[in-house]
Amino acid sequence: MTGACTWTLSVEPTNGWTDTRFPMVIAGTIVIASLLLLMTFLSMLFYVQRKRMSVMARTDALTGLLGRRGFMEMTEEIMKKYPKKPMTAVFIDLDDFKQINDRYGHNIGDEALINLAKNLRTSFPENATIGRTGGDEFCVLLSGMTPERCQMYVEAATQKDQSFKIGEKEYDYTISAGFADYPTQAATRARLMTIADEALYAAKINGKNQCLHYESYMSDNKRNYLGFNVKSLASGIPGAFLVYEADGDEQILFANEFIIELLGCSDFNDFMTFTDASFKSIVHPDDYERVERKIREQINAARVKNEALSEVKLDDVVDYRIITKNGDVKLVHEVGRLIHSEQHGNAFYVFIREIM
């Protein structure tokens, strides 16, 4: 203040306080914030997707159990975390799975695998690690229990009724299992899996539909013993070999490569399609009634003749014509035997030779 006057000093831009850059700063801030938000969202989405892919890689899509990779990783983690805890590894195999697929189709085979997975979940404790490690192969890891208690679980699972229904039709199957203990029988995961697998193969060799605890002699059981299965034996038979149900639609259960070639088909699936999976379609239509009548007469005569014997062999010998896929007519000679099995009931095992 000077004298009676009051002075005020003010400073301002030449064009006033209006600045056109301010909205641009606000807009830039919004854009950057939006980009950061988008990057955060994409990062979270990528994390969720990667986690989902990891779960899918570890899980079997058909059964919902752990896949081979998931089961082995989980087993390794458990054994590292609890190196002194007793554990039992169980290898399980669905018996004659190929026959199920060949006889009923792959959709029924898939249902059998799904049913077995469900049965395994209910047969073993909740903390059991269960996986499908191959086509019809399953593995179970039991931890924190004595070997004796684990064996009780394995035996109960093997003896459990394995059946399921599709529509009005019921299907059944059996399983085999082999099991071994850690650390009393194996010091590592790899060794534990190996000897459990050897125990499973011993169960298969010794008749299937059973469980066996690993013993040292099982390591000497070479897997080539299992090479003598139906397929390899039938392929070695010098002639056409066929197995079909004796009742109903006479459904074909097995055919070796020679009869497939005899009918002019390219493979088993082609053969089953051409014959409609029935022995009836193999025999020439004009010969079928005569063939059926002659087979019945021979079977009944064999029953009467051998009714006093403990083991009756019911054989038949008959000649008839067949029509190949190409339409050629061939005369064949058949030698057959009626066999009863618990799995298929009455079935004919027949050898067919072309008469030149």
PyMOL commands that set and color helices and strands:
alter all, ss='L'
color gray80, all
select helices_A, chain A and resi 21-58+68-81+97-104+106-123+147-159+189-205+216-220+223-227+230-235+257-262+268-275+279-281+288-305
alter helices_A, ss='H'
color red, helices_A
select strands_A, chain A and resi 87-94+129-132+137-143+163-166+169-172+175-182+211-213+240-245+252-255+314-323+329-341+345-354
alter strands_A, ss='S'
color yellow, strands_A
deselect
rebuild
show_as cartoon
